[in-house]
Amino acid sequence: MMTTSIKKSIPIAILIGGLILLNFLGSLFYKRFDLTQDKRFTLSDEAREIVDQADSPIIVDVFLKGNFPPEFKRLQSETKQLLDEFASYNSNIKFDFVNPSEKGSEHFQQQFEKFGMTPAQISVIEGGKQSTEIVYPWALAHHNGKTVKIPLLKNQLGATSEERVNSSLQNLQYAFADGFKKLVTERSKKVAVLKGNGEYDDRYIADFFSTLKEYYFIAPFTLDSVASNPSKTLRALEDFDLIIVAQPTEAFTDAEKYVVDQYIMNGGNSLWLLDATQTHLDPETGKAFVFGMDLNLNDFFFKYGIRINPNLVKDVYSAPILLASGEDRESQFEKYPWFFSPLSSSTADHPIVSNIEAVKFDFASAIDTLPNGIKKTVLLSTSPLSKIVGLPFEIDYDREIPNNLRVVNEGPKPNEYNAGEIPLAVLLEGKFTSVFKNRIKPIKLQDGLTNEDDGKPTKMVVISDGDVIKNQMQGSRPLELGYDKGTNAFYGNKEFLLNTVNYLLDDSGLINIRTRQIAVPFLDNQKTMQQRTLWQMVNLLLPLGFLAIFGMLFMWFRKRKYTR
């Protein structure tokens, strides 16, 4: 007969054997489960396609290690979980968390300066007290001798630390996928920056194109040779997948328009950032006057289905302006509402404008959409509280600022700011009809090129303000596009233009990753303060209560069993 001790040891042996078998099977069949409602740790198809190209190690240094406030601990933990997901999908991805504040971290400090990775200064409210913390929300990814920086904290206009972290968590998968793409994907598509018609000087568009060249080949392209050899110019232009026209100030000739028109007819994509106005300063009075500007493009866009009007848009929802008050040494700079700088944050369900910060315009004009066979999507527009100002118009700060303050404090008059949402940026998609169809052509094409009256499918974005692409300067150094050094605010101009270029070049993978929505709940600071003692008592007494009940039940069953 089997002894009692052997009988008792059989279940234990079965349990141990089962655990060993389960562990062995787990090593053979590995699977991660994402139980979050929004699947935030599940890699998108686009992210997987990017990571699939990594056939050699990608080393990621994440500078999120140390003592953080609660919201940054969440950013730290979710960054780790997301990188675990990347590493489990492709074992070539390896990562490490580094504390940049530890002794001997001079090497990392040099890297921060080299790559322009500035620390973030955040306000922390805990226990009713406010303090300031310095964190380094960055990562560096290294692959085959190449290094890219990955921002983990997204700049957000007027947001609290919790709101910035929440927005950053939504942007986290995009941030790493974007960094990995720069490391493992070879550039293939070409972008031409048109020159020769008084466009922006390179220093004012330096930040955007220095970012864009990490994805595409960028080259300047002038239309000067159109007059002497238009066919050669058109052939050279057709080598590019996209043309960008940034704030021209000199009128296009009919020959130049014809070459660009034929480029579009042959399937070329285009991004236009245009001003329909110009500002003149009267040297005698010192006053500024705004007039319309004719770039000889009215018939060009009219044929395609839009019209940029020579007027100005004023919007109550706008960016402030920084003006000096007082005299000489006693002068101080103050922020004032400035309705000529609309802030456009679209609610449209389009990947270009989904989940981006408000885009800042300066002296923008209204765009009309005209009926034709082209599909038109309004990407950005003013708020409903806007108005249109006719030209010519005098910019009088002594009149505008008090009026704007009155509107902000008292609200706009019902019959004043009632123009509704005015389009400022429009996407056009389809088969365009040539501007010169049934017209005498300004030039004759040669070298086997033929005139095309009906175009191939293509895309175009028109923005009624060239300043959208303009970066500010700090001395001779270009600042990041979207940053306003006067008000120390960040706007979504750069993200909007990057999305636009990605979309125009059918490079929609990163856009789809960026527009994913996740919901990250945070504690309500006010309720936390009010109910702090209650929840401390609950957390302390509830476990002790359960333990006491368990102890009493155990003693009761034990007494009942052994007193029979």
HELIX and SHEET records of a PDB file:
HELIX    1   1 THR A    4  LEU A   28  1                                  25    
HELIX    2   2 ASP A   45  VAL A   51  1                                   7    
HELIX    3   3 PRO A   70  TYR A   89  1                                  20    
HELIX    4   4 GLU A  106  PHE A  115  1                                  10    
HELIX    5   5 SER A  161  VAL A  184  1                                  24    
HELIX    6   6 ASP A  202  TYR A  204  5                                   3    
HELIX    7   7 ALA A  206  LEU A  212  1                                   7    
HELIX    8   8 ASP A  224  VAL A  226  5                                   3    
HELIX    9   9 PRO A  230  LEU A  237  1                                   8    
HELIX   10  10 ASP A  254  MET A  265  1                                  12    
HELIX   11  11 ASN A  298  TYR A  304  1                                   7    
HELIX   12  12 ASP A  328  GLU A  330  5                                   3    
HELIX   13  13 TYR A  397  GLU A  410  1                                  14    
HELIX   14  14 GLY A  466  ILE A  469  5                                   4    
HELIX   15  15 ASN A  493  LEU A  504  1                                  12    
HELIX   16  16 GLY A  509  ARG A  514  1                                   6    
HELIX   17  17 ASN A  525  GLN A  530  1                                   6    
HELIX   18  18 ARG A  532  TYR A  562  1                                  31    
SHEET    1   A 4 ILE A  93  PHE A  97  0                                        
SHEET    2   A 4 ILE A  58  VAL A  62  1                                        
SHEET    3   A 4 TRP A 138  HIS A 143 -1                                        
SHEET    4   A 4 LYS A 146  PRO A 151 -1                                        
SHEET    1   B 2 ALA A 120  GLU A 126  0                                        
SHEET    2   B 2 LYS A 129  VAL A 135 -1                                        
SHEET    1   C 7 PHE A 217  THR A 222  0                                        
SHEET    2   C 7 LYS A 190  LYS A 195  1                                        
SHEET    3   C 7 LEU A 242  ALA A 246  1                                        
SHEET    4   C 7 ASN A 269  LEU A 273  1                                        
SHEET    5   C 7 ASP A 454  ILE A 463  1                                        
SHEET    6   C 7 PRO A 423  THR A 433 -1                                        
SHEET    7   C 7 LYS A 375  SER A 381 -1                                        
SHEET    1   D 3 THR A 277  LEU A 281  0                                        
SHEET    2   D 3 ALA A 288  GLY A 292 -1                                        
SHEET    3   D 3 PHE A 393  ILE A 395 -1                                        
SHEET    1   E 2 ILE A 306  ILE A 308  0                                        
SHEET    2   E 2 ILE A 367  THR A 369 -1                                        
SHEET    1   F 2 LEU A 312  ASP A 315  0                                        
SHEET    2   F 2 SER A 386  VAL A 389 -1                                        
SHEET    1   G 3 SER A 318  SER A 325  0                                        
SHEET    2   G 3 GLN A 332  SER A 344 -1                                        
SHEET    3   G 3 VAL A 359  LYS A 360 -1                                        
SHEET    1   H 2 MET A 473  GLN A 474  0                                        
SHEET    2   H 2 ARG A 477  PRO A 478 -1                                        
SHEET    1   I 2 TYR A 483  ASP A 484  0                                        
SHEET    2   I 2 ALA A 489  PHE A 490 -1                                        
END                                                                             
